[in-house]
Amino acid sequence: MKFIESARPYVLALFRIVVGLLFACNGAAKIFGVLGGGAMPFGSWPGWYAGVIELVGGVLVMLGLGTRIAALVCSGEMAYAYFVVHQPKALWPIQNDGELSALYSWAFLLIAVMGPGAWALDAISARARDRERPRPQEPSENNPLTTH
């Protein structure tokens, strides 16, 4: 079981990268009409805006940049899609063609809660911030600003 626990950040990273990539592909299909999708008319509600969220949010999640916020926005977008577009047709996702929306919503919620895992740009920027941050000084007899 130690192996499974030690693999956790890497498996989470692979999950984040794959989910983000697939989501970005959905967005690109909606906006640009590529990958077998039909382009939504510019500015059309909600399809074109959903495509923008999917493309930008998917790329951010895939790269691990602003991961938790981007994943939360993507999760909300998919929950909206499920409850507004799919759920009124039937109760269960299998009946209303909402499986993909439901799965994406839960997948992004998991990423938002668990974090990006390994190989995320968030971690690189956090390390850079930590290096730039001044370290607190240890109290010493030679430092007049410390009390004894």
N, C-alpha and C positions, 0 to 999 in steps of 0.2 A: 504493500500500500504506500510505502515511501515514494516509489517511482511515480505513482499516480499523483501524489501531492506535489512532488517536485516538477512534474510536467504541467501543472495547473496554469501558470502564467503563459506558457507557450501555447497550450491548447486554447486558452481564452483569446490569445492574440490571433491565432489562426481562425477561430470562430468570428472575431471582429473583422478581420480582413476579408473573409469570404462573404459575410453578410453585407458589409459595406460595399464591396465590389458589385455584388448582384443588385443591390439597391440602386447604386449609381447607374448601372446599365438600364434599369427600369426608367430612371429619370432621363437618361440620354435618349432612350426610345421615345419618351413622351415629348421632349423638347425638340429634338432634331430629326425624329422619324427614322432613326438608325436601328440596327439589330432586330429588324423585323417589326418594329413598332410604327404606328402612325403618329405623326407629329400633331400635337394639339395646337389650335390656333393661338397665336401670341396673346397672352393676357387673359385667356378664357378661364373662367372659374368653374370648378376647382382644378381641372385637369392640368393646365399649364403651370399653375402655382405648385401643385403636387409634384410635378416633374422637376421644378427648380429645387424644392426641398429634397427630393430623392437624389438628384444629381449632386448637389452641394453637400447635403448631409451624408450621403453615402461615401463621398470622397473623404470628408473629414473623419468619419468613423474608420474608414479603411486605413487612413494614415495615422490614426490615433491622435488627432489634433483637436482639442476642445471636445474630447470624446464623450464625456458624460452629458454635457449640454446638447451636443449634436444628436446623440442617441436618444435623449429624452424628447427632443423635437420630432425626430423620425418616428418614435414610438407613438407620440400623440397624433401625428399625421395619419398613421396607419389605423389607430383606434378610431379616428374621425371617419376615415374611409370605410371601415367596417360598419360602424353604427349608422352612418348616413346613407351609404350606397348599398351595402350588402344585407345588413340585418333586417331592414324592412321587408325584404323579399321572403325570408323564412327564418326560423329560429336558429338552426344549426349551420355552422360554416360550410359543411359538406352540401347542404341544401341550397345555400344562397351564393355559392362561388366566392366565399369570403375567406377561404383557408389561407391564402397568401397574405392577405391583410392582417389576419389574426396572428399568424406565425411571425411576420415581421414586427408587429406591435410588441409581442412578448419577447422576441429576440433582442430588440433594441432596448426594451426595459431591463432585460438581464444585463446588457452591456453597460447601461447607465448606472445600475446598482453595483455591479462587480468591478467596473473600471476597465481600462483598455488592455490589461495584461502586458506582456513583453512587447518589445519592438514598437513602441508608440512614440510619436514625436512629443507628446505631452511629457514623457519621462525625460527626454533630452532637454527640453526647455526648462523643466524643473531643476535638473542638475546644473544647467547653466546659471539659473537664478541663484541657486545655493552657493555656487562658486563666487558670484559677485557680491553676495550678502556679507557684510563685515561680521566677523566672529566676535562674540562678547569676550572681553578681556577677563582673564583670571585675576582674582584679587592678589595683590602682591604688596610687599613692603615698599617697593620703589614707586608705586603708582599713587600719586596724591589724591586721586579721585575715589579710591576705595577706602572703606572704613574698616577699622580693626575691632 
